[in-house]
Amino acid sequence: MTARINEQINNVLMRVYKRAENLDESLLEDTFVPIPQVDSMLSTAEHHVLYGRRGTGKTHTLRRLEQQRRLKGGAALYLDLRIIGSESGLYSDQELPLATRATTLLVDVVNAIHEGLLDLALSDELFVNDLNEISAALDLVANAASEVRVRGDVERETTRTDARGDDRKSGFSLSASASAIGIGASRSRERSSHAEATHRRLERGQERYHVVFETLAAAFGKVTSALGSQGLWLMFDEWSSLPADVQPYLADMLRRTVFVPGVAVKIGAIERRSRFLEAKPGANGDYIGIELGAEASVIDIDEYLTFAQGAHHAQAFFSRLLFRHAGRVLRDGDGGPLFESGTEFVQAAFASEAFTRYVEGSEGLPRDALEIAQKCASLAIERQITVAHVNGACTSYFLQSKEGRLSAPAGKALREIVRKCVEAESRLIALRRPAQSLNDVVAELYDQRLIHRRGQGISLPDKSASECFDVFLVDLGCFVERINRGQLRLVDQGLRDLGIVVAEHDGHGARDATAVRRARYALVPAASRWH
């Protein structure tokens, strides 16, 4: 009986959805595990930028927010910026002027909003009575975003043709008849002259969009008014997929056109891959884009997935995550739910200590947790998931989906980081701001979830107060192989994240127990040379 239940559990875990963009709308709420602080802040009618690395749940959060607003009778629209527009590569084409690329992108975004809202108005009964007003307002938006002008050199071309002709003819004739003799002579001359002049005005150039921000903003204001008192919420996802040089200009144009009363904008982005503001050359404080903090508040999901409250909160979150994605669909023989809660589900799915190790290996990232659970289930088959299964799954996932995707410079940097961590017996590294922590190699390691930020701009006890550091936790997957071989051991340092200690120092009195529990930072001098 137990084997059959575990086989059911593992079969379901192997089929869990890991990407929210592929979820059916009916599953958005069923599989969602809210982070209360993030949920509360996003529910306010203000502009927000939602930061978070891949796999933290930005897309699920924004799609669910759209669904919740519509259920409450409001107008909401989710847009994936990766699939906006029809001409692939146009926004990245460096041969085109930046202004052209940015304006074209804005027009494509506005057209997507227009189509989405028109579809909403036609399909949602809440807007049937106001359909004429909404349609008229949407026409204003379409017109404001579709004006085209030809820009290029204007040339004048003149063609002149002059043709002349001169024909002369002469002749002599003699005629005779019975009654008369006649003599005749003739001479003729024909002269013709023709002149032609053609004047033509020639325009050469490209058709370019011409958007008047004030007109477009006024049109969006009318749309918002037509949609009713709850206004319009726009969710833009995958901001970081746009070319970096275009991002501040699109942000600026959105600020000037859709940041109007009644509209709330939510943008999902990866922090280190996003540019929302660019200072104007020579300008005194003037800028292009959106000023974060002043014009749009920032929410970073990663900050709330560190579970600073302790391991108990992390375990509770991931037990609910697995239950909502897999446990709640299992039924008993009578058709009732096989499990009533996340706690019941993980107790049946995991053997002793295995779930704790599973949460540790997930490092607070929902998508990683679902990937590792899938691999664990494929190893366990009809048995409970054990620590050995979790270790094997973490190692496989680390090698295939994390380390295996790194560029050569990032891979070299990671090996140096791991070496320094083992020497210092710490998973925490401190990188000096900005020279060490703010470079492309660190950004890649962070984006690939191989290092996890735990602090920004902090001072270290044994360093000058003028020096600031960013502190990162190195992914547990970097050390699993050494832990499995008995070279390292995980230790509780009194923090949410477990530390590491060299096995030969453990249990033989070589280190003071207090020293083992104290969190230390590994410094990585080579980080200054990473590019």
JOJOFEN-V106226 format. One record per run of one state. SS is the DSSP state (2 for helix, 1 for strand, 0 for the rest). FROM is the first residue (numbers start at 1). TO is the last residue. Records with the same first field share a line. If there is no record, write none. Layout:
BEGIN
SS=FROM-TO + FROM-TO
END
This chain:
BEGIN
0=1-1 + 14-19 + 23-24 + 29-35 + 43-47 + 52-57 + 72-74 + 84-89 + 93-97 + 124-124 + 145-147 + 152-153 + 177-180 + 204-205 + 210-212 + 228-231 + 238-238 + 242-243 + 258-262 + 270-270 + 274-276 + 280-286 + 290-291 + 293-295 + 305-310 + 326-326 + 330-330 + 332-336 + 338-341 + 351-353 + 363-365 + 381-384 + 386-386 + 406-407 + 425-427 + 433-439 + 448-450 + 459-468 + 475-475 + 479-479 + 485-487 + 492-498 + 506-512 + 518-521 + 524-524 + 530-531
2=2-13 + 20-22 + 25-28 + 36-42 + 58-71 + 81-83 + 90-92 + 98-123 + 125-144 + 213-227 + 239-241 + 244-257 + 271-273 + 301-304 + 311-325 + 327-329 + 342-349 + 354-362 + 366-380 + 387-405 + 408-424 + 440-447 + 476-478 + 480-484 + 503-505 + 513-517 + 525-529
1=48-51 + 75-80 + 148-151 + 154-176 + 181-203 + 206-209 + 232-237 + 263-269 + 277-279 + 287-289 + 292-292 + 296-300 + 331-331 + 337-337 + 350-350 + 385-385 + 428-432 + 451-458 + 469-474 + 488-491 + 499-502 + 522-523
END
